[in-house]
């Protein structure tokens, strides 16, 4: 019979994985579980969702950076034209 982990444990495991910069094996050791427990579908789904959010934020920041650069270029061109 496999052990069931609480939603809180899963959230904490995913948060630890993301915040620590360590691999799954190291995080599993710290939590006192075997690494395969952190590779289960529930945790993988949470990790995937968090990755998608991070990727979305990164894309937004890139877009804002490009828009800001274009705006600065426009201001510089206006100043040169004046």
Buried (B, 14 or more C-beta within 10 A) or exposed (E): EEEEBEEEBBEEBBEBBBEEEBEBEBBBEEBEBEBEBBEEEBBEEBBEEBEEEEEEEEEEEEEEEEEEEEEEEEEEEEEEEE
